[in-house]
Each structure stands twice: as structure tokens, then as C-alpha cells.
């Protein structure tokens, strides 16, 4: 009985958003969401999620540790609109107001394997000095109505932003049926450790009769 050819390919992404470094602010948490093209569909896992709150570490690293898991599976017939993850970080300012601390986004890695990404975050800037002063007094900083805007190119050229910090994330990517549909997904970005190499035993020479083994 002939086996029918697959009509879709699958992309599974697991991993975690590990740590973050930010100037100022404390008690940080983040929201993440995935955005993708029209041909993509989420068939398993969470497309949006909110993390727990983390405090700044007391050691010299001064990092925020979340180790928040990611687990999602997509199906599609077209690689156009490859999935991206959008992360919005929130924290408390000097007055105790919850404000945006940074945005960042990146594409899901396009090759199978384990990938580590260091993502630079940014925040929108007010258009004038008066608006900056008002936002500081009222505790309402500029932020995007739809965070998915940062994953698009349209309209980004008129947005004023400044760097705020960085986030470290790890992605474990698995792909299925890409090659059967004619797509080359490349090689793994990180070859898994298979243990120490096994060396062949040293050869032993047996002395002939009447010869010394010296």
C-alpha cells in the first residue's frame, strides 16, 4: 500500500527565556507572544504567556533570572512568514509604577538543534522634552499598543527608541517533513555530545618462538 506524501511540515520549538540585564528598575516580568505568516498555524503549545516576577540578583552579575519555558508547535505549507517571538518586559520604577522596561524580538532559528540568543532590548522615546518630563512625572512611559509591531518593518523608521538591556534565550528546534516537501533545513547548529571517543586498543605483538619480547 503506497504511503501518501505529506502536505504540511511541522516546526517544534522548546527552550526557555533564561536571564536578563537591565539598567534601573526591579521586580521584572515579561510577556511573550509568537507572530507568523498567514500560512502558519499553532497546533500545540502556548502562543502567548506571562512570566513570573524576578528580582535583581545580589551578586556582582546583577541579573534577573526567569528560566521560563517555551513550548510550541507550528504547521505550515510555506516557510514565508517564519515565526518570530516578541518579548515585552515590565518592571517598577522609582515611584513604584509598573512601566515598560524593554521590547525585543527575533526569528525562531531556521536550523534544527540548540541555539542560544542574546537579544538587545529597547524602549520607545518621547518625541519632545516636554513629553519626556510629563511621562516622568506621571509614571506613564511611551509604549506600543500592539507589541507585535516590533516584528514588522512597516512604520519602524519613524519610531524613536533607545537601548535598555538584554535578554538571553535558548531555543531547541525540531523539524519534520521539510526535506520531503523540498526544503533544505540545513545542519544542526550544535552537535549533541555523544560521550568521549572510544580509542581502539593498542596492538599487542606476540614474540615468535626463540625471540625475546624485549
Secondary structure as a PSIPRED ss2 file (coil, helix, strand):
# PSIPRED VFORMAT (PSIPRED V4.0)

   1 X C   1.000  0.000  0.000
   2 X C   1.000  0.000  0.000
   3 X C   1.000  0.000  0.000
   4 X C   1.000  0.000  0.000
   5 X C   1.000  0.000  0.000
   6 X C   1.000  0.000  0.000
   7 X C   1.000  0.000  0.000
   8 X C   1.000  0.000  0.000
   9 X E   0.000  0.000  1.000
  10 X E   0.000  0.000  1.000
  11 X E   0.000  0.000  1.000
  12 X E   0.000  0.000  1.000
  13 X E   0.000  0.000  1.000
  14 X E   0.000  0.000  1.000
  15 X E   0.000  0.000  1.000
  16 X E   0.000  0.000  1.000
  17 X E   0.000  0.000  1.000
  18 X E   0.000  0.000  1.000
  19 X E   0.000  0.000  1.000
  20 X E   0.000  0.000  1.000
  21 X E   0.000  0.000  1.000
  22 X E   0.000  0.000  1.000
  23 X C   1.000  0.000  0.000
  24 X C   1.000  0.000  0.000
  25 X C   1.000  0.000  0.000
  26 X E   0.000  0.000  1.000
  27 X E   0.000  0.000  1.000
  28 X E   0.000  0.000  1.000
  29 X E   0.000  0.000  1.000
  30 X E   0.000  0.000  1.000
  31 X E   0.000  0.000  1.000
  32 X E   0.000  0.000  1.000
  33 X E   0.000  0.000  1.000
  34 X E   0.000  0.000  1.000
  35 X E   0.000  0.000  1.000
  36 X C   1.000  0.000  0.000
  37 X C   1.000  0.000  0.000
  38 X C   1.000  0.000  0.000
  39 X C   1.000  0.000  0.000
  40 X C   1.000  0.000  0.000
  41 X E   0.000  0.000  1.000
  42 X E   0.000  0.000  1.000
  43 X E   0.000  0.000  1.000
  44 X E   0.000  0.000  1.000
  45 X E   0.000  0.000  1.000
  46 X C   1.000  0.000  0.000
  47 X C   1.000  0.000  0.000
  48 X E   0.000  0.000  1.000
  49 X E   0.000  0.000  1.000
  50 X E   0.000  0.000  1.000
  51 X C   1.000  0.000  0.000
  52 X C   1.000  0.000  0.000
  53 X C   1.000  0.000  0.000
  54 X E   0.000  0.000  1.000
  55 X C   1.000  0.000  0.000
  56 X E   0.000  0.000  1.000
  57 X C   1.000  0.000  0.000
  58 X C   1.000  0.000  0.000
  59 X C   1.000  0.000  0.000
  60 X C   1.000  0.000  0.000
  61 X C   1.000  0.000  0.000
  62 X C   1.000  0.000  0.000
  63 X C   1.000  0.000  0.000
  64 X E   0.000  0.000  1.000
  65 X E   0.000  0.000  1.000
  66 X E   0.000  0.000  1.000
  67 X E   0.000  0.000  1.000
  68 X E   0.000  0.000  1.000
  69 X E   0.000  0.000  1.000
  70 X E   0.000  0.000  1.000
  71 X E   0.000  0.000  1.000
  72 X E   0.000  0.000  1.000
  73 X E   0.000  0.000  1.000
  74 X E   0.000  0.000  1.000
  75 X E   0.000  0.000  1.000
  76 X E   0.000  0.000  1.000
  77 X C   1.000  0.000  0.000
  78 X C   1.000  0.000  0.000
  79 X C   1.000  0.000  0.000
  80 X C   1.000  0.000  0.000
  81 X C   1.000  0.000  0.000
  82 X C   1.000  0.000  0.000
  83 X C   1.000  0.000  0.000
  84 X E   0.000  0.000  1.000
  85 X E   0.000  0.000  1.000
  86 X E   0.000  0.000  1.000
  87 X E   0.000  0.000  1.000
  88 X E   0.000  0.000  1.000
  89 X E   0.000  0.000  1.000
  90 X E   0.000  0.000  1.000
  91 X E   0.000  0.000  1.000
  92 X E   0.000  0.000  1.000
  93 X C   1.000  0.000  0.000
  94 X C   1.000  0.000  0.000
  95 X C   1.000  0.000  0.000
  96 X C   1.000  0.000  0.000
  97 X C   1.000  0.000  0.000
  98 X E   0.000  0.000  1.000
  99 X E   0.000  0.000  1.000
 100 X E   0.000  0.000  1.000
 101 X E   0.000  0.000  1.000
 102 X E   0.000  0.000  1.000
 103 X E   0.000  0.000  1.000
 104 X E   0.000  0.000  1.000
 105 X E   0.000  0.000  1.000
 106 X E   0.000  0.000  1.000
 107 X E   0.000  0.000  1.000
 108 X C   1.000  0.000  0.000
 109 X C   1.000  0.000  0.000
 110 X C   1.000  0.000  0.000
 111 X C   1.000  0.000  0.000
 112 X C   1.000  0.000  0.000
 113 X E   0.000  0.000  1.000
 114 X E   0.000  0.000  1.000
 115 X E   0.000  0.000  1.000
 116 X E   0.000  0.000  1.000
 117 X E   0.000  0.000  1.000
 118 X E   0.000  0.000  1.000
 119 X E   0.000  0.000  1.000
 120 X E   0.000  0.000  1.000
 121 X E   0.000  0.000  1.000
 122 X E   0.000  0.000  1.000
 123 X E   0.000  0.000  1.000
 124 X E   0.000  0.000  1.000
 125 X C   1.000  0.000  0.000
 126 X C   1.000  0.000  0.000
 127 X C   1.000  0.000  0.000
 128 X C   1.000  0.000  0.000
 129 X H   0.000  1.000  0.000
 130 X H   0.000  1.000  0.000
 131 X H   0.000  1.000  0.000
 132 X H   0.000  1.000  0.000
 133 X H   0.000  1.000  0.000
 134 X H   0.000  1.000  0.000
 135 X H   0.000  1.000  0.000
 136 X H   0.000  1.000  0.000
 137 X H   0.000  1.000  0.000
 138 X H   0.000  1.000  0.000
 139 X C   1.000  0.000  0.000
 140 X C   1.000  0.000  0.000
 141 X C   1.000  0.000  0.000
 142 X C   1.000  0.000  0.000
 143 X C   1.000  0.000  0.000
 144 X C   1.000  0.000  0.000
 145 X C   1.000  0.000  0.000
 146 X C   1.000  0.000  0.000
 147 X H   0.000  1.000  0.000
 148 X H   0.000  1.000  0.000
 149 X H   0.000  1.000  0.000
 150 X H   0.000  1.000  0.000
 151 X H   0.000  1.000  0.000
 152 X C   1.000  0.000  0.000
 153 X C   1.000  0.000  0.000
 154 X C   1.000  0.000  0.000
 155 X C   1.000  0.000  0.000
 156 X H   0.000  1.000  0.000
 157 X H   0.000  1.000  0.000
 158 X H   0.000  1.000  0.000
 159 X C   1.000  0.000  0.000
 160 X C   1.000  0.000  0.000
 161 X E   0.000  0.000  1.000
 162 X E   0.000  0.000  1.000
 163 X E   0.000  0.000  1.000
 164 X E   0.000  0.000  1.000
 165 X E   0.000  0.000  1.000
 166 X E   0.000  0.000  1.000
 167 X E   0.000  0.000  1.000
 168 X E   0.000  0.000  1.000
 169 X E   0.000  0.000  1.000
 170 X E   0.000  0.000  1.000
 171 X E   0.000  0.000  1.000
 172 X E   0.000  0.000  1.000
 173 X E   0.000  0.000  1.000
 174 X E   0.000  0.000  1.000
 175 X E   0.000  0.000  1.000
 176 X E   0.000  0.000  1.000
 177 X C   1.000  0.000  0.000
 178 X C   1.000  0.000  0.000
 179 X H   0.000  1.000  0.000
 180 X H   0.000  1.000  0.000
 181 X H   0.000  1.000  0.000
 182 X C   1.000  0.000  0.000
 183 X C   1.000  0.000  0.000
 184 X C   1.000  0.000  0.000
 185 X C   1.000  0.000  0.000
 186 X C   1.000  0.000  0.000
 187 X C   1.000  0.000  0.000
 188 X C   1.000  0.000  0.000
 189 X C   1.000  0.000  0.000
 190 X C   1.000  0.000  0.000
 191 X C   1.000  0.000  0.000
 192 X C   1.000  0.000  0.000
 193 X C   1.000  0.000  0.000
 194 X C   1.000  0.000  0.000
 195 X C   1.000  0.000  0.000
 196 X C   1.000  0.000  0.000
 197 X C   1.000  0.000  0.000
 198 X C   1.000  0.000  0.000
 199 X C   1.000  0.000  0.000
 200 X C   1.000  0.000  0.000
 201 X C   1.000  0.000  0.000
 202 X C   1.000  0.000  0.000
 203 X C   1.000  0.000  0.000
 204 X C   1.000  0.000  0.000
 205 X C   1.000  0.000  0.000
 206 X C   1.000  0.000  0.000
 207 X C   1.000  0.000  0.000
 208 X C   1.000  0.000  0.000
 209 X C   1.000  0.000  0.000
 210 X C   1.000  0.000  0.000
 211 X C   1.000  0.000  0.000
 212 X C   1.000  0.000  0.000
 213 X C   1.000  0.000  0.000
 214 X C   1.000  0.000  0.000
